[in-house]
Amino acid sequence: MTQIVTVSPATAAYASQGMKMQTRTGTLFEQRIQHWSEDAKVRGDARTLAVLTVIQPPALALALLTAPGSTPQVTVTMAEAQRRYDEHGLPLPVEPA
């Protein structure tokens, strides 16, 4: 006796998610910190290596993200925004009422 079962591709994909190994890709900050650490090893920079050993990458990434003045503030007038949208042939977004 044979039983034939059909499953949609979406259901099969959903079911296979549980079988996959979860690998975490590093964030951009973690990749840059890793590169920074490798450069310090090559240069023999003991001070940088000590800091990177004490402060682990997630904490360092958080410190870099929340540092004051890390994000430049840009002030754009309505006329400047309109000009930029016109250059690219896009309509200005409508603000919700």
C-alpha positions in Angstrom: 0.0 0.0 0.0 1.3 3.4 -1.0 0.3 6.8 0.3 0.9 9.8 -1.8 1.2 13.1 0.0 1.6 16.5 -1.7 2.9 19.6 0.0 3.0 23.1 -1.3 6.4 24.7 -1.7 5.6 27.3 0.9 4.7 24.6 3.5 7.8 22.7 2.7 9.9 25.8 3.1 8.3 26.6 6.4 8.8 23.0 7.7 12.4 23.0 6.6 13.2 26.1 8.6 13.4 24.1 11.8 15.9 21.8 10.3 18.4 24.5 9.3 21.3 25.4 11.5 21.1 28.9 12.7 24.2 30.8 11.8 24.5 34.4 12.9 26.1 36.7 10.4 28.1 39.5 11.9 26.9 43.0 11.8 28.9 45.7 9.9 30.3 46.9 13.2 31.3 43.4 14.3 33.1 42.9 10.9 34.9 46.2 11.2 35.9 45.5 14.8 37.2 42.1 13.7 39.2 43.8 10.9 40.5 46.4 13.4 41.6 43.5 15.7 43.4 41.7 12.9 45.2 44.9 11.9 46.3 45.5 15.5 47.7 42.0 15.6 49.6 42.5 12.4 51.0 45.9 13.6 51.7 44.5 17.1 49.5 47.2 18.7 49.3 45.9 22.3 47.1 48.8 23.5 44.4 48.2 20.9 44.5 44.5 21.4 44.1 45.0 25.2 41.1 47.3 24.7 39.5 44.8 22.2 40.1 42.0 24.6 38.4 43.8 27.6 35.6 45.2 25.5 33.8 42.5 23.5 32.5 43.4 20.0 28.8 43.6 20.9 29.4 46.1 23.7 31.9 48.1 21.5 29.3 48.1 18.6 26.7 49.5 21.0 29.1 52.1 22.3 29.9 53.2 18.7 26.2 53.3 17.8 25.2 55.4 20.8 28.2 57.7 20.9 27.2 61.4 21.0 27.8 63.1 17.7 28.1 59.9 15.8 25.1 60.7 13.6 25.4 63.9 11.7 22.2 66.0 11.8 21.1 67.2 8.4 18.7 70.1 8.0 17.0 70.2 4.6 14.5 72.9 3.7 11.3 72.0 1.9 12.6 73.8 -1.2 15.8 71.7 -1.2 13.8 68.5 -0.7 11.5 69.5 -3.6 14.5 70.2 -5.8 16.1 66.8 -5.0 12.8 64.9 -5.7 12.4 66.9 -9.0 16.0 65.9 -10.1 15.1 62.2 -9.8 11.6 62.6 -11.2 9.9 61.5 -8.0 6.8 62.9 -6.4 7.1 64.3 -2.9 5.6 61.9 -0.3 2.3 63.1 1.1 2.1 63.6 4.9 -0.8 61.7 6.6 -3.5 64.0 7.8 
